[in-house]
Amino acid sequence: MAACIPIRVSSPDRENSGEPQARAEVVPCQKATDQMTDAEIPSLPTMGPHWPELLSSLVIQSEIEGGVHLDRVPRGTVLEVRTENHIYTVVSEGWAKVQISGHPEFCPDPVAAHIHGSTWGGSMIRAHYIGRGMHMEFQIMGGLPITTSRIVEVSEA
């Protein structure tokens, strides 16, 4: 699936402010791009001129690799998040509140937690998103944040 999502990055254009605005669009390949209307092509957030190029490329790459926007997941959805070291079961309770299990020390059985999002291995986080190739960060209620090893796969269980 990840290799099936081509990306089209348009050249920077100028908004009313006169500052260049880069636009990136992810085009799902289930429908040929020449058959899609502009309204059907999802857009990434506008990245302004002061947004570092590296971060822009990381956000675009996370869309290409694939992942789950937790704010779009219905309550009760069960996700399987496979990292390099563990397989987590995540049950959505709405927004980023979940029941999580799969770590032998921190959550061998389902526990209430909040998924902050995913990182690229540093302090920059993509909020409420679980992305392939990234590191999931979650916090069990009353505990410290936990960062997983690299995410290999995210799927609905």
C-alpha positions in Angstrom: 0.0 0.0 0.0 2.8 2.5 0.8 4.3 2.2 -2.6 0.9 2.8 -4.2 0.6 6.5 -3.1 2.3 8.8 -5.5 3.0 12.3 -4.4 2.8 15.5 -6.5 4.5 18.6 -5.1 3.5 21.8 -6.9 5.9 24.7 -7.2 5.6 27.4 -4.6 3.0 30.0 -5.3 2.4 33.4 -3.7 -0.5 34.0 -1.3 -1.9 37.5 -0.6 1.0 38.1 1.9 3.5 37.9 -1.0 5.3 35.1 0.8 5.9 31.8 -1.1 3.7 28.9 0.0 4.7 25.4 -0.9 1.9 23.0 -1.5 2.2 19.2 -1.5 -0.6 16.9 -2.5 -0.8 13.2 -1.9 -2.7 11.4 -4.7 -4.1 8.0 -3.8 -3.6 5.6 -6.7 -6.9 3.8 -6.3 -8.1 6.3 -8.9 -6.0 7.6 -11.7 -4.9 11.2 -11.1 -6.3 12.2 -14.5 -9.7 11.0 -13.4 -9.6 13.0 -10.1 -11.1 16.4 -9.6 -9.2 19.0 -7.5 -11.7 18.4 -4.7 -10.9 14.7 -4.5 -7.1 15.3 -4.1 -6.3 15.6 -0.4 -3.9 18.4 0.6 -1.2 18.4 3.3 -1.1 21.4 5.6 0.3 24.5 4.0 4.0 24.8 4.7 5.2 28.4 4.9 8.5 29.9 3.9 9.9 29.5 7.4 9.1 25.8 7.7 12.4 24.0 7.4 12.8 22.0 4.2 13.8 18.8 6.2 10.5 18.9 8.2 8.5 19.4 5.0 10.1 16.4 3.5 9.5 14.3 6.7 5.8 15.2 6.8 5.5 14.3 3.1 7.4 11.1 3.6 5.1 10.1 6.5 2.1 10.5 4.2 3.8 8.3 1.5 4.8 5.6 4.1 1.2 5.6 5.4 -0.3 5.7 8.8 -3.4 6.5 10.9 -4.8 9.9 11.9 -6.3 9.0 15.3 -8.8 11.9 15.0 -10.4 10.0 12.1 -10.6 6.6 13.7 -14.1 5.7 15.1 -14.5 4.5 18.7 -14.0 0.8 19.1 -11.6 0.4 16.1 -8.9 -2.0 16.9 -5.4 -1.3 15.4 -2.4 -3.5 15.4 0.9 -1.5 15.5 3.9 -3.6 14.8 7.2 -2.1 15.8 10.7 -3.5 15.4 10.5 -4.9 19.0 6.8 -5.4 19.9 3.3 -5.8 18.5 0.8 -3.4 20.2 -3.0 -3.7 20.2 -4.6 -0.3 20.3 -8.4 0.1 20.8 -9.7 3.6 20.1 -11.8 5.2 22.7 -12.2 8.4 20.7 -9.6 11.1 19.7 -6.3 9.9 21.0 -7.6 8.1 24.1 -7.0 4.3 23.8 -6.6 1.0 25.5 -3.2 -0.3 24.6 -1.3 -3.6 25.2 1.7 -5.3 23.8 4.7 -4.2 25.8 5.8 -6.9 28.3 6.8 -4.3 31.0 4.6 -1.3 30.5 1.3 -2.7 29.2 1.2 -6.5 29.0 -2.6 -6.2 29.5 -4.8 -3.5 28.1 -4.5 -0.2 30.0 -5.9 3.3 29.5 -3.5 5.6 27.6 -3.2 8.7 25.5 -1.3 8.5 22.2 0.6 11.8 21.7 1.5 10.9 18.2 4.6 9.8 16.3 8.2 11.2 16.2 11.0 10.8 13.8 13.3 9.9 16.7 13.7 13.4 18.1 11.5 15.9 19.9 9.4 16.9 16.9 6.1 15.1 17.1 3.3 14.6 14.5 0.3 14.8 16.9 -2.4 12.2 17.0 -0.8 10.2 14.2 0.7 6.7 14.1 3.0 6.5 11.1 5.1 3.8 9.5 8.8 4.4 9.8 8.2 6.6 12.9 8.2 6.0 16.6 4.9 6.0 18.5 4.7 8.0 21.7 2.1 7.2 24.3 1.5 7.8 27.9 -0.2 5.4 30.3 -2.4 7.4 32.7 -0.3 8.6 35.6 3.0 7.6 34.0 5.8 9.0 31.9 5.7 9.1 28.1 6.9 5.9 26.3 8.4 6.0 22.9 8.4 2.8 20.9 11.0 1.5 18.4 10.4 2.2 14.7 6.9 1.3 13.5 7.0 -1.3 10.8 3.3 -1.7 10.1 0.0 -0.2 11.2 -3.2 -2.1 10.3 -6.8 -2.6 11.4 -7.0 -5.8 13.4 
